[in-house]
Amino acid sequence: MAERDMGAQRPIGFKRLLRGAALVGAVLLAGCQTVVPGPGPSRRPPAERPSQSQQPAVEPGIPTDTQRHRVALLVPLSGANAGVGQSLANATQMALLDSRNERVRITSYDTAAGAAQAAQRALADGNQLILGPLLADDVRAVTPIARRAGVPVVSFSNDATAAGNGAYLMGYVPAQSIIRVVKYAHDQGVASFGGLVPNGVYGERASTAFLRAVESAGGRVGALQTYDRAPGSMTAAITRMAKSAPYQAILIADGGSAAAAGVPVLRRNGMGGARILGTELWNSESSIASKPTLEGAWFASVSDGLYRQYAAKYRARFGAAPFRLSSLGYDSVLLTIRIMRDWPMGSAFPEDRLKDRGGFSGIDGAFRFGRDNVAERALEVQEIHSGTTVTVSPAPSGF
């Protein structure tokens, strides 16, 4: 468990960032401490020890703070996902600094040894809101514990099945990016679609979203093929897909590297003229634009405009690049501060404010929680062009 008290910091506020100004590094003041040598041997008799009744009381747990709202951050700070968890923790620190907020106190709890235990410690310490956890299974473990205490959970997971019962999901849901890019493609004249999806939970959800999106847009799915991660499996799926060619666009619901490897096989099978469509996974790969086989491909994701400024500031402060989804940690703090206006000190967090239909805004643009407690996001469509990504359809500024 790590405690961070950011009350005394005075960096540039986030409102300037949203007006398009460059992110400016906050000035961190390092406290100086002087060590004074103890006195030498003394001939004076030692002072009388105070009686038991004079001893100050020592209470277990986190000291009571009546001037700030207590918020818990549940992320993995050790183990295999420690890098992601630390990046999220760093992002929450930046958000407090950038907003100059003095009324929120965030305590980090490591979920690597057990998310349920971390949640129990957080609640015992008096936290009234939980940010995190990262993984869907951890969300499922934490939610009933937090629910019994009347504490909402704002998670960073993208597994929609983990939402509800007091748990809200901020993660980037694949269905939303597929719906957005399919609609854009149809608006550009694409009517016939093909799909390649990996086997597994992600592929199943991507398949459902793809079929519904094409139907809703008024298009037609000629073929939807699945593949395993085994060598040759995607090639076999593409060979099967070729029987129903041609297609004007083909969705490859996988990471950018897998998609780039599949395009040459599509070309060899007579489908080289189809526009390649990707998912939100592409936005987490910094090298996606440098893959020549994906030239002209479209994918939908959260906007990168403010994120690029945030990433530069993050690198300057922490000496390393942030994980892409660390912006969720930053935006979760902005969300907390926004709602804090209606959160009297010492009272329960006003959970109903999370369902504000006007939504919220942050590094990743506008979002709001739907009836299913999953963040609905305003997404943009990007095109890979000449070694970079270009926004061809901007994200809406609100709802």
N, C-alpha and C positions, 0 to 999 in steps of 0.2 A: 504494500500500500504506500502510495507516495502522495504527500500533501504539497499543493502549490498555492501560495498566497500571492496573487497578482495585484493586490489592491493599490500598491504604491506606484505602479508604472504609469507613464504618461506618453504613449506613442501617438502617432497620427491616427485619427478615427476612421472607421470603415466607411462612413458616409462619403468621405472624399473619394474613396476608392470607387464607390458605385457611380460617382459623377464622372469617372473616367480618368481621374488623376492617377499618376504612377504610385505604386505601393512604395512607401518610404520606410526604411528600417527604423525600428524603435530604438531608443537609447536605453541600454540596460545599465543601471548603476550598481557597481559592485561595492558592497560594504567593506570597510577596512576594519580590521580588528587588531588591537595592540595587545601583546602578551606581556604582562608585567611580572617579573620574577617575584616569588614569594619572599617574605621576610626571613632573615637569618634566625639563628637560635635566640630565644628571648629568655631572660631571667624572670619575667613576669609570670605569675601562675596562670594556667589556662582559664579561659572564661567559662563560667558555669553553663552547662548545657541546658537548653530550654526543656521545660517539663513536657510530658506527653500531650498535655492539653494545649500547649503553645505551638505544637507542630502543625504546619499548614496541611490542609486536607488535599489528598491526591486522588483524583477521580480517574477511572479507566476510560479508554477510548479517546476520541478527538475532543479537544477543548470546545466548550460551548461558544458559539459565535452568534450573538444576537443582532449583529449589524449587517450580516450577509446571508443570502440564501445558500443552503448547502446542496450541492449537486455532485453526484457520483459519476465517475467515468469508468466503465467496465470494459477493459480491453486486454489482450494478451501482451504482457510485458516480458515474458520469458517463453522459451520453447520455440517451436517452428514458425509461429506467426508473430514473433516478438518485433520484427522490423515494421510490420504493418501497424501493430498496436502502438509502438513508440511514435510512429509518424502521426497517428491520430492524436496521441497525447500532446505532441508538439503543436499540432494544429489548434487544439483547444487553448493552449497557452497563448499562441499568437492572436487568437480571436479576442481573448481578454485584454491583451495588451493594446491591440489596434482599436478596440472600442472604448478604452479608458474606463472600463467598468470596475467599480469598487463595491458592488453589491452582490457579487456571485463568488462563491468559494468552491473550487472544483478539487475533489480528492480522487486520485486514480487507484483502482483496485485491479490486481492481476487475475485474469480469468484462466490462466494456463493450468493452474492446479485445481480448477473447478469453478464454473461460473456460479453455481448455486451458493457455494460458500462465500464467494466474493460478494454476491448480492446480500447475503445475510449480514456480513460485516458492514456493508454500506448502509443498510437499513438500521442496524444497531447504532451506527454513528450519527443517525439523525438526518440522513439525506432525504430530500423530498422529491427528487427527480433522478432518474438513471439514464445516462447517455451510454449507448452500447447495449449489449455486447456486439461483437463482430459477426459471429457465426450463428446460423439458424438454430442449430441444436442448443447452443448456449442461450439463445433467446427463449426457446421453449422451456429450458430449465429455470430461467430467471423469472419469467412472466408470472407464474402462479404465486411465487414468493412475494414479488412486488405487489401483485394484485391484492393479496391479503392485507398488506400494509397500506393500501390506497395510494401507491406510488406508481406513476406511469413510466413506461420504458420507451425511449426513443432509440431504436437500434440502427446499426449500420448495415444490417443484412439486406440482401435483395431477394430472399426467398419469401414470396408472398404468402405461403402457407404458414409462416411463423407469426403473421400479424393477427391482431385481435386480442380481446380480453385485456386491454390495457397496454398492449405492445404496438408501437408504430414503427414502420420501416422507412428509412431514408435512402436505402440502397438503390442502385440503378437497375430497374427491372427490365429484363430483355424484351418482354412483350411490347413495352412502350416504344422502344427504339425500332422494332420491326414494323409496328403499325405506322410509325412516322415515315420511315424510308419507303415503305410500300405505297403509302398515299402520295408521297412526293413523286415517286416513279410513275404512278398512274397519271398524275397531273401533267407529267411530261410526255404522255402518249403511250406509255407501256401498258399493254393489255394482257400479254401472255407471260406467265412466270413459271420458273422451275425452282426447286429447293433442294439443298443438300444440308442435312443436319446430322450431328453425331448422336449415337445412341446414348441414353442416360437421361437423367432428370432435366438437365438444361435443354437437350435436344427435344424432349417431349414437349416442354413448355414453348420452345421456339416453334415447333411444328404447329401446335394449336394456334398460337398467335399469328403465324404466317397465313394459315388457311382462312382464319377469320378476317384478317386484314385485307387479303386479296378479294374475298367475297364482298366485304363491306365497300371496297373501292370500286367494285364492278368489274374486276379482272377475272382471269382464269388461270388455275394452276394445272399445267400440263403433266408435271411429275414432281413427286416429293420422295427423295431417296435418303436412306439412312446409311451410316457407315460406322465401323468401329475404329479404335485407335491403332489397330494392327496394320502392318505394312500391306499396301495393295488394296485395302478395304475401300478407300475413297475412290480409287481408280475403278474398281468394280461397280461402285454406285454410279459413277459418271457414265460408264458404259451402258448401264441399264437406263439411265436418263436419256441417253442419245436416241433411244428408240421412239421417244415422243417429241423429239426436236422438230422445229426450232422454237426458241424462246427469245423474248425480247430482254428479259432480265432474269438472273439466277441469284437467289439468296444463298450465301454460304454462312450458316449460323455457327460460326466458330471463330477462333482467334485469327488475327491477321496473318500469321505465319502459315497456318493451315490453309487459309484461303489462297494465299499467294502460291502455295505448292499445288493447289488444285486447278488453277487457271490454265497452265500449260496443257494439262490433261483434257480440259474442256475444249481447248483449241484443236487438239489432235483428233477430237471426236466431233468436229464440225460445229462447235458451239462458241467459237471465238468471238462472234459478233454480239453476244449477249452482254448487257450491262451487268456488272457484278455488284451485288448489294451485301453490305455487312451489318453487324450489330454493334451494340454499345461496347463489346469487348475490344473493338479496334481502338477505341479512344484511350485505353490503358497502355497501349504499346507505342513507345516513343519513336520506334523505327518504322512505323507503318507506312509513312509517306515515302520512304526510300525503297520500297519494293516495286520494281518496274512493272511486274505483271499485274499490279493492282491499279495501274494508271487508268483514270476515268471512273473508278469505283465510287459508289455512294454509300455512306453510312450515317446513321442518326445517333446523336449523343448530346450530353449537356454541353453548353457553350464553353469554349476554352479561352475566351477573351480575358476574363478576370483571373482565370486559373493561371495563365502564364505569368501574370504579375505576382500572384501569390507564390508561385513556385520559385521565382527569382528571389523574393524576399525570404522565403523559407531557407533556400540554399545559403543566403548571406548570413542568416542567424544560426543555423544548425550545421553548416558545412557539408551538407549532403542533399541530394534531390529528394523531394517527398514522394511517397506512394500516391498514385493518382487519386485513390479514394479517400486520402487524408482530408480532402476538402469537405467531406461529410462531417468530420469532427469540427472544423471551423464553422460550418453552417449550422451545426447543432447548437453551438454557443450563441450565435446570432439569433437563432430561433428562441432560445431561452431568454435572452436579453429583451427581445421584442415582447414576449409574453409577460416578462417581469413587471411591466407597467400595471398589470392587473393581478399581481401576486403580492398581497400584503405580507410583510415580514412576519415570520413565525407561523404562517398558515400553510395549509396543503397547497401543492401546485395545482393551478386551475386547468385541469385536463381538458375541459371543454374548449379552451382557447386553441388547442391544437387543431381543431376542426374548422378553423376560420376559412370560409370559402373564398375569401379574397387572397389567401395564400401568403407566402413568405418569399423572401429573396435572399440570395447569398452569392458565394463564389460560383456556384453552379447554376445561377439563374433562378427563375421563379419556380416554386413548387407549392403543393398543398396536399394535405392528407385526404384521401377519398373515404367513402363509407367503409371500405375494407381496411382502413388504417395504413394503406400503402401510399407512399409519396407519388403523386402525379406530377410529372415534370414537363416543363416547357423545353422541348428539344430542338436543336438545329440539325440541318443536313449538311454534311461536308463531302467534298469531292477530292479525291487524291489527284493532284495535278502537278507535274514537273517537279517532283521531289518534295512537295509540301501539301498541306490540306487547305482547301479554300471553302469558305462557307457559301453554299449555293442557295440555301433557304434558311434565313435567320430564325432563331427561336423567338416565340412571342415574349413580350416583356411582362405579361401577366395573364390573369385568367378573367 
